[in-house]
């Protein structure tokens, strides 16, 4: 085989799809306008009644605003054994006990040099996880981060898991990989294919919608009712799955400005003396209802 120079040309396979789609799609606009005009002429003869559940559903529309209120804007401050100038690093590993973790959080709350330090009154949830052995620390973190995906805690879970396994893997020396490296397999959807798939897919979706007209209105409504019922069942099951919680943390709920939060924390007693500890402050100007109920309930 020889290398040959070639100019970019729009693929015949793509042009064929577009041409075939156009045989129907070019008539969509005029046909739909005609159908709409026909319906408009008949609207005076049609009587529509409200679904019996519509009024009940309307009475629950405020749930949307209640759901939105659970999302708070704020910041999270975390200390862990693996942070520079936070944990203690020795030849044996990285360590951070609960008392030092609290002291580091207090110092940070009083760090006026940090321009992102909260200056207004804050709602605060302090959480902590501690263990006596790196293996237990990694296990507890991995269990907790399955449901509580705080980024700093997920990072600590990965790092501690890696450290916990070093003793069994440090003697293994894998073969050196030559450069460059193969990347993991993925869809080859870079442009122009990516955008073409988007727009041609939209045209084909229109064809699929038009093809569904083979069903009469009654059949469509029946299918829609079945689909809606299945969707409600699915959402209920997914929410139920989220309630399957595992793990435990030390926690407390606070509020006040940064200085008062620091004072309260400094007066708190460390719940453990274990050498492996991660602790965070979740801070927001608005109430942290969801997180407080998740993390601070006895």
C-alpha positions as CSV (number, residue, x, y, z in Angstrom):
1,X,0.0,0.0,0.0
2,X,1.2,3.5,-0.8
3,X,0.3,6.8,0.9
4,X,-1.7,9.1,-1.3
5,X,-2.9,12.7,-0.9
6,X,-6.7,13.2,-0.8
7,X,-9.0,16.3,-0.4
8,X,-11.9,16.2,2.0
9,X,-15.2,15.2,0.4
10,X,-18.6,14.9,1.9
11,X,-19.3,11.1,2.3
12,X,-21.8,9.5,-0.1
13,X,-23.2,7.5,2.8
14,X,-24.2,10.7,4.6
15,X,-25.5,12.3,1.4
16,X,-27.6,9.2,0.7
17,X,-29.3,9.4,4.1
18,X,-30.1,13.1,3.7
19,X,-31.5,12.6,0.2
20,X,-33.8,9.8,1.2
21,X,-35.0,11.8,4.2
22,X,-35.7,14.8,2.1
23,X,-38.2,12.9,-0.1
24,X,-40.7,13.1,2.8
25,X,-39.4,16.0,4.9
26,X,-39.7,18.5,2.2
27,X,-43.4,18.1,2.3
28,X,-43.8,18.3,6.1
29,X,-44.3,22.0,6.4
30,X,-47.1,22.3,3.8
31,X,-48.8,19.1,5.0
32,X,-48.7,20.2,8.7
33,X,-50.1,23.6,7.8
34,X,-53.0,22.0,5.9
35,X,-53.7,19.7,8.8
36,X,-53.6,22.6,11.3
37,X,-56.1,24.6,9.3
38,X,-58.4,21.6,9.2
39,X,-58.2,21.3,12.9
40,X,-58.8,25.0,13.4
41,X,-62.1,24.7,11.4
42,X,-63.3,21.8,13.6
43,X,-62.3,23.3,16.9
44,X,-65.7,24.8,17.4
45,X,-67.4,21.4,17.3
46,X,-65.1,19.7,19.7
47,X,-65.6,19.6,23.5
48,X,-62.7,18.8,25.8
49,X,-63.0,17.8,29.4
50,X,-60.2,18.0,32.0
51,X,-58.6,14.8,33.2
52,X,-59.9,13.8,36.7
53,X,-56.3,14.0,38.1
54,X,-55.5,17.4,36.6
55,X,-57.0,19.5,39.4
56,X,-55.3,17.3,42.0
57,X,-52.0,17.7,40.2
58,X,-52.5,21.4,39.9
59,X,-52.8,21.6,43.7
60,X,-49.3,20.1,44.0
61,X,-47.5,22.4,41.5
62,X,-45.8,24.2,44.4
63,X,-43.7,21.0,44.9
64,X,-41.5,22.3,42.1
65,X,-40.4,25.3,44.1
66,X,-40.0,23.2,47.2
67,X,-37.7,20.8,45.3
68,X,-35.7,23.8,43.9
69,X,-35.2,25.2,47.4
70,X,-33.3,22.0,48.4
71,X,-30.5,23.1,46.1
72,X,-28.3,25.6,47.9
73,X,-25.3,27.6,46.7
74,X,-22.3,27.6,48.9
75,X,-18.8,26.2,49.4
76,X,-17.1,23.2,51.0
77,X,-13.9,23.3,53.0
78,X,-12.2,19.9,53.5
79,X,-9.1,18.8,55.3
80,X,-7.6,15.3,54.8
81,X,-4.3,13.5,55.4
82,X,-3.2,13.9,51.8
83,X,-3.3,17.7,51.5
84,X,-0.2,19.8,51.5
85,X,0.5,21.5,54.8
86,X,-2.5,19.8,56.3
87,X,-1.7,16.2,56.9
88,X,1.5,14.9,58.5
89,X,3.7,13.0,56.0
90,X,6.2,10.4,57.1
91,X,7.9,7.4,55.6
92,X,5.1,5.2,57.0
93,X,2.3,7.3,55.4
94,X,0.1,10.3,55.7
95,X,-1.7,11.1,58.9
96,X,-4.3,13.5,60.3
97,X,-6.0,13.1,63.6
98,X,-9.4,14.5,64.5
99,X,-8.0,17.2,66.8
100,X,-5.6,18.5,64.2
101,X,-8.4,18.4,61.6
102,X,-10.6,20.6,63.7
103,X,-7.7,23.0,64.4
104,X,-7.0,23.3,60.6
105,X,-10.7,24.1,59.9
106,X,-10.7,26.7,62.7
107,X,-7.5,28.3,61.3
108,X,-9.1,28.4,57.8
109,X,-12.2,30.0,59.1
110,X,-10.1,32.8,60.5
111,X,-7.9,33.1,57.5
112,X,-8.7,36.7,56.4
113,X,-6.1,36.5,53.6
114,X,-8.3,34.1,51.6
115,X,-10.6,36.3,49.5
116,X,-13.2,33.6,49.3
117,X,-13.6,33.3,53.1
118,X,-17.3,33.8,53.9
119,X,-18.0,37.2,55.3
120,X,-21.8,36.8,55.8
121,X,-23.7,34.7,58.3
122,X,-23.6,31.1,57.2
123,X,-25.5,27.8,57.7
124,X,-22.8,25.2,58.3
125,X,-22.7,21.4,58.6
126,X,-19.5,20.0,59.9
127,X,-18.8,16.3,59.1
128,X,-15.9,14.0,60.0
129,X,-14.9,10.4,59.3
130,X,-12.0,8.8,61.2
131,X,-10.4,5.4,61.4
132,X,-7.5,3.8,63.2
133,X,-6.1,1.9,60.2
134,X,-5.7,2.9,56.6
135,X,-7.6,-0.2,55.4
136,X,-10.6,0.8,57.6
137,X,-10.3,4.4,56.5
138,X,-10.4,3.4,52.8
139,X,-13.3,0.9,53.3
140,X,-15.4,3.4,55.2
141,X,-14.7,6.2,52.7
142,X,-15.6,4.0,49.7
143,X,-18.8,2.9,51.3
144,X,-19.8,6.4,52.1
145,X,-18.9,7.9,48.8
146,X,-21.2,5.4,47.0
147,X,-24.1,7.7,48.1
148,X,-22.4,10.9,49.3
149,X,-20.3,12.0,46.4
150,X,-18.4,15.0,47.8
151,X,-15.5,15.4,45.4
152,X,-12.8,15.8,48.1
153,X,-14.0,12.7,49.9
154,X,-14.1,10.7,46.6
155,X,-10.5,11.8,46.0
156,X,-9.5,10.7,49.5
157,X,-11.3,7.4,49.0
158,X,-9.3,6.7,45.8
159,X,-6.0,7.8,47.3
160,X,-6.5,5.8,50.6
161,X,-7.5,2.7,48.6
162,X,-4.4,3.0,46.5
163,X,-2.2,3.4,49.6
164,X,-3.9,0.5,51.4
165,X,-3.0,-1.8,48.4
166,X,0.6,-0.7,48.0
167,X,1.9,-3.4,50.3
168,X,0.6,-6.1,48.0
169,X,1.4,-4.4,44.7
170,X,4.7,-2.5,45.3
171,X,6.8,-5.6,44.3
172,X,5.1,-5.9,41.0
173,X,6.8,-4.1,38.1
174,X,4.7,-3.9,35.0
175,X,6.4,-3.8,31.6
176,X,7.2,-0.3,30.3
177,X,4.6,0.9,27.7
178,X,6.1,2.4,24.5
179,X,5.0,5.8,23.5
180,X,2.6,7.0,22.1
181,X,-0.1,5.1,24.0
182,X,-3.4,3.6,22.8
183,X,-6.4,5.4,24.3
184,X,-9.5,3.5,25.5
185,X,-12.0,2.8,22.8
186,X,-14.8,5.4,22.3
187,X,-17.1,6.7,19.7
188,X,-15.3,8.3,16.8
189,X,-17.8,11.2,16.7
190,X,-15.5,14.2,16.2
191,X,-16.7,16.8,13.6
192,X,-18.1,16.9,11.0
193,X,-19.6,13.5,12.0
194,X,-20.6,14.7,15.4
195,X,-22.8,17.6,14.1
196,X,-24.0,15.5,11.2
197,X,-25.3,12.8,13.5
198,X,-27.1,15.5,15.5
199,X,-28.9,17.1,12.6
200,X,-29.5,14.0,10.5
201,X,-30.7,12.2,13.6
202,X,-33.2,15.1,14.1
203,X,-34.5,14.6,10.6
204,X,-34.8,10.8,11.1
205,X,-36.6,11.4,14.4
206,X,-39.2,13.5,12.4
207,X,-39.6,10.5,10.0
208,X,-40.1,8.2,12.9
209,X,-42.7,10.5,14.3
210,X,-44.5,10.7,11.0
211,X,-44.3,6.9,10.6
212,X,-46.1,6.6,14.0
213,X,-49.2,8.0,12.3
214,X,-50.0,4.5,11.2
215,X,-51.7,4.2,14.6
216,X,-55.0,5.9,15.2
217,X,-55.5,8.5,17.9
218,X,-57.0,6.1,20.3
219,X,-54.1,3.7,20.0
220,X,-51.6,6.6,20.5
221,X,-53.4,7.8,23.6
222,X,-53.3,4.2,25.0
223,X,-49.6,3.9,24.3
224,X,-49.0,7.3,25.9
225,X,-51.0,6.3,29.0
226,X,-48.9,3.1,29.3
227,X,-45.7,5.0,28.8
228,X,-46.6,7.6,31.5
229,X,-47.5,4.8,33.9
230,X,-44.2,3.1,33.3
231,X,-42.3,6.4,33.7
232,X,-43.9,7.0,37.1
233,X,-43.0,3.5,38.2
234,X,-39.4,4.0,37.1
235,X,-39.0,7.3,38.9
236,X,-40.5,5.9,42.1
237,X,-38.0,2.9,41.9
238,X,-35.1,5.2,41.3
239,X,-35.9,7.5,44.3
240,X,-36.4,4.3,46.5
241,X,-32.9,3.2,45.4
242,X,-31.4,6.5,46.6
243,X,-32.8,5.8,50.0
244,X,-30.7,2.7,50.4
245,X,-28.0,4.5,52.4
246,X,-24.9,3.1,54.0
247,X,-22.2,4.6,56.1
248,X,-21.9,7.0,59.1
249,X,-20.1,10.2,59.9
250,X,-19.5,12.4,62.9
251,X,-21.5,15.6,62.3
252,X,-22.8,18.8,63.8
253,X,-25.0,21.7,62.6
254,X,-23.9,25.3,63.1
255,X,-24.7,28.8,62.0
256,X,-23.1,32.2,62.3
257,X,-20.3,34.2,60.7
258,X,-16.9,32.7,60.1
259,X,-15.5,33.8,63.4
260,X,-18.4,32.4,65.5
261,X,-18.2,29.2,63.6
262,X,-14.4,29.0,64.3
263,X,-15.1,29.7,68.0
264,X,-17.7,27.0,68.3
265,X,-15.5,24.4,66.5
266,X,-12.5,25.3,68.6
267,X,-14.5,24.5,71.7
268,X,-15.7,21.2,70.4
269,X,-14.0,18.0,71.6
270,X,-12.5,15.7,69.0
271,X,-14.8,12.6,68.8
272,X,-11.8,10.2,68.2
273,X,-8.1,10.1,68.4
274,X,-7.6,8.0,65.3
275,X,-4.7,8.9,63.0
276,X,-6.7,8.8,59.7
277,X,-9.3,11.6,59.5
278,X,-11.1,13.6,56.9
279,X,-13.4,16.5,57.8
280,X,-15.4,19.1,55.9
281,X,-17.5,22.2,56.4
282,X,-20.4,22.6,54.1
283,X,-21.3,26.3,54.1
284,X,-24.1,28.3,52.6
285,X,-26.0,31.5,53.2
286,X,-29.3,29.6,52.7
287,X,-30.6,26.7,54.9
288,X,-29.0,23.4,54.2
289,X,-32.2,21.4,54.8
290,X,-31.4,18.4,52.7
291,X,-27.8,18.0,53.8
292,X,-28.7,18.6,57.5
293,X,-31.4,15.9,57.4
294,X,-29.1,13.5,55.5
295,X,-26.0,14.0,57.7
296,X,-27.1,15.2,61.1
297,X,-30.0,13.0,61.9
298,X,-29.3,10.6,64.9
